[in-house]
Amino acid sequence: MDNYLLLLLGCFADQYYGATSWPVEGTYTETKELGRAAGGPPLNMGCVCASKGGNVKGIDYLSDEDSLSKFMVSVLESHGVDMSNVQYGKAVNGKVLVMNTNDKRTMFVVMPERPYYEVDDKLQNLLNNSKYMYSMMHIVHRSFKDYAPIQQARKHGAKMIFDGSSEYTKDWELNTLYDLCDGLFINKDDYQNLCNHTDVNPKDKLFAGGCEFICITDGENGATCYTKDNEYKAEVCPTKLVDSFSLFL
């Protein structure tokens, strides 16, 4: 096992536009492209870790015909993430079209469409030799035909860390989390959703299944981190929050 973080990515390209009027069904609205950014929780985590000197590798399945593929890969590479293992083929990249009219904003989400990963020896070894794998439940669900590659990597010592953003209204969301989770970052609202859709205390179920930590974030109130036997409070570090859209105004 090597000392690297492996991102199981589901990159989105955020495309920003200024619109002359608020879009209403049947109306004509002129738009002007303002800029673009790449996003997604695994991407954000990877860029932060790489910028702090961590060894970070990313895998994704992107369109071989969409110029946004190259853009999203270049963003991660510019932050020091190794993107040499990305697979390309017939796919629809994830996009968020952000339309801004004065003080109003609407977002049109184009969900990605892609085949499952081709899990050859190279990819399986990449999973097996990682120290941590980081992703979201729906990304794992869409990326692999079954969980065997992740389970094999865990048997080799790799830890599966999830970003817990979800509605938890589908059985596979709960099953993926409880079957694979070694560590969980989740915000307060999503944790409440998890509680609402689980018949037992989620913390008890996760720790009984081998999860090592749960970190529940609460915005300006900081975060609470749990291990099986302890609870820790974390205060917010002083920082300036910037709306990414303002970068293009």
C-alpha positions in Angstrom: 0.0 0.0 0.0 1.4 3.4 -1.0 0.8 6.7 0.8 -1.6 8.3 -1.7 -5.2 9.5 -1.7 -7.2 8.2 -4.6 -10.2 10.4 -5.7 -13.1 8.5 -7.3 -14.2 11.6 -9.2 -17.5 12.7 -10.7 -16.3 16.1 -12.1 -18.8 18.8 -13.1 -18.0 21.8 -15.2 -19.8 24.9 -13.9 -20.6 27.3 -16.8 -21.6 30.8 -15.9 -23.8 33.1 -18.0 -25.3 36.6 -17.6 -28.9 36.6 -18.8 -30.7 39.8 -19.9 -34.0 38.6 -18.3 -35.2 36.0 -15.8 -35.9 32.8 -17.8 -39.7 32.1 -17.9 -41.3 29.4 -20.0 -41.7 30.5 -23.6 -39.6 33.7 -23.3 -36.5 34.7 -25.3 -33.5 35.5 -23.2 -30.1 36.6 -24.4 -27.0 35.2 -22.5 -23.4 36.0 -22.4 -20.8 33.5 -21.2 -18.9 34.8 -18.2 -16.6 32.0 -17.3 -16.4 28.4 -16.1 -15.0 26.4 -13.2 -14.7 22.7 -12.3 -16.3 21.4 -9.1 -17.6 18.5 -7.0 -16.7 17.5 -3.4 -14.0 14.9 -4.4 -12.4 17.4 -6.7 -12.4 20.1 -3.9 -11.0 17.7 -1.4 -8.3 16.5 -3.7 -7.1 20.0 -4.7 -6.9 21.0 -1.1 -4.9 17.9 -0.1 -2.6 18.2 -3.1 -2.0 21.9 -2.4 -0.9 20.9 1.1 1.7 18.5 -0.3 -0.3 15.3 -0.3 0.1 12.6 -2.9 -3.2 12.7 -4.7 -4.4 10.7 -7.8 -7.7 11.0 -9.5 -9.8 8.7 -11.7 -12.9 9.6 -13.7 -14.6 8.6 -16.9 -15.0 11.6 -19.3 -16.1 12.2 -22.8 -13.5 11.9 -25.5 -15.3 14.4 -27.7 -16.1 17.2 -25.2 -13.5 20.0 -24.8 -14.7 20.4 -21.1 -12.9 17.0 -20.4 -9.5 18.6 -21.0 -10.5 21.7 -19.0 -11.6 19.7 -15.9 -8.5 17.5 -16.0 -6.3 20.6 -16.4 -7.8 22.2 -13.3 -7.0 19.2 -11.1 -3.5 18.9 -12.6 -2.8 22.6 -12.0 -3.4 21.9 -8.3 -1.0 18.9 -8.3 -3.4 16.0 -8.7 -2.2 13.1 -10.9 -4.8 12.6 -13.6 -3.0 10.0 -15.7 -5.5 7.3 -14.9 -8.6 9.0 -16.3 -10.6 6.8 -18.8 -12.1 8.4 -21.9 -14.9 7.2 -24.2 -18.5 7.8 -25.2 -20.0 9.7 -22.3 -21.9 12.9 -21.3 -19.9 15.1 -19.0 -21.7 16.6 -16.0 -22.4 20.3 -16.3 -24.1 23.0 -14.3 -25.4 25.9 -16.4 -25.6 28.9 -14.1 -27.8 31.7 -15.4 -27.6 35.0 -13.5 -30.0 37.9 -14.0 -29.3 40.8 -11.6 -29.8 39.4 -8.2 -31.5 36.2 -9.3 -29.9 32.9 -10.3 -31.1 29.6 -11.7 -29.0 26.5 -12.4 -29.7 23.8 -15.0 -27.9 20.6 -14.1 -26.9 18.2 -16.9 -26.3 14.8 -15.2 -23.3 12.8 -16.4 -23.9 9.6 -18.5 -21.1 7.2 -18.7 -20.3 3.4 -18.8 -18.9 1.6 -15.8 -15.1 1.6 -15.3 -13.2 -1.1 -17.1 -11.6 -2.6 -14.0 -8.4 -4.2 -15.4 -5.4 -5.1 -13.4 -4.0 -1.6 -13.6 -7.1 0.0 -12.1 -7.5 -2.7 -9.5 -3.9 -2.2 -8.4 -4.4 1.5 -8.3 -7.3 0.9 -5.9 -5.5 -1.7 -3.9 -2.4 0.3 -3.3 -4.1 3.5 -2.2 -4.1 4.5 1.5 -7.5 6.3 1.2 -10.2 6.3 -1.5 -12.5 9.4 -1.4 -15.8 9.7 -3.1 -19.6 10.0 -2.8 -22.1 7.2 -2.7 -23.7 8.0 -6.1 -20.4 8.3 -7.8 -19.3 4.8 -6.6 -22.8 3.5 -7.6 -22.5 4.8 -11.1 -18.8 3.9 -11.6 -18.7 0.2 -10.8 -20.9 -2.7 -11.8 -20.6 -4.0 -8.3 -18.6 -3.2 -5.2 -16.1 -6.0 -5.5 -13.2 -3.8 -6.7 -13.7 -1.5 -3.6 -14.1 -4.4 -1.3 -10.9 -6.0 -2.6 -9.0 -2.7 -2.1 -10.3 -2.5 1.5 -8.9 -6.0 2.1 -5.5 -4.7 0.9 -5.7 -2.0 3.6 -7.2 0.9 1.6 -9.8 3.0 3.5 -13.1 4.2 1.8 -13.9 7.7 2.9 -17.3 9.2 1.8 -18.6 12.7 1.4 -22.1 12.1 2.7 -24.1 14.6 0.7 -27.3 12.8 -0.2 -31.1 12.7 0.2 -30.9 9.1 1.4 -34.2 8.2 -0.2 -32.9 5.2 -2.2 -31.9 1.9 -0.8 -28.6 1.8 -2.7 -27.5 5.0 -1.1 -27.9 3.5 2.4 -26.4 0.1 1.3 -23.4 1.7 -0.3 -22.7 3.8 2.8 -23.1 1.0 5.4 -21.4 -1.6 3.3 -18.2 0.3 2.4 -17.7 3.3 4.8 -14.5 3.5 6.8 -14.9 7.3 7.4 -17.6 9.9 6.7 -17.7 13.6 6.3 -21.3 14.8 6.3 -23.1 18.1 6.9 -25.8 18.5 9.6 -28.8 18.5 7.3 -27.6 15.4 5.3 -27.0 13.6 8.6 -30.5 14.3 9.6 -31.7 12.9 6.3 -29.7 9.8 7.1 -31.3 9.5 10.5 -34.8 9.9 9.0 -34.2 6.9 6.6 -32.4 4.6 9.0 -34.2 2.5 11.6 -31.4 2.6 14.1 -28.9 5.3 15.2 -26.6 5.8 12.1 -23.5 6.3 14.2 -24.1 3.0 16.0 -24.6 1.2 12.8 -21.6 2.7 11.1 -19.2 2.0 14.0 -20.6 -1.5 14.3 -19.7 -2.0 10.6 -16.1 -0.9 11.1 -16.3 2.9 10.4 -13.5 4.7 12.1 -14.7 8.3 12.3 -17.8 10.5 11.5 -17.4 14.2 11.1 -20.6 16.2 11.1 -20.1 19.8 9.8 -22.4 22.6 10.8 -21.3 25.7 8.9 -20.3 28.6 11.0 -20.8 26.5 14.1 -17.9 24.3 13.3 -18.0 20.5 13.3 -18.4 17.5 15.7 -16.1 14.5 15.1 -17.0 11.1 16.5 -15.0 7.9 16.9 -16.4 4.8 18.4 -15.5 5.9 21.9 -14.9 9.6 21.8 -16.5 12.9 20.6 -14.5 16.0 19.6 -15.6 19.6 18.8 -13.9 21.6 16.1 -14.2 25.3 15.8 -14.3 27.1 12.4 -11.0 28.4 11.2 -11.1 32.1 10.3 -11.5 32.4 6.5 -13.2 34.5 3.9 -16.0 32.7 2.0 -16.2 33.6 -1.7 -19.1 32.9 -4.0 -17.5 31.3 -7.1 -19.9 33.2 -9.3 -18.5 36.5 -8.1 -15.2 35.6 -9.7 -16.7 36.1 -13.1 -18.5 39.5 -12.5 
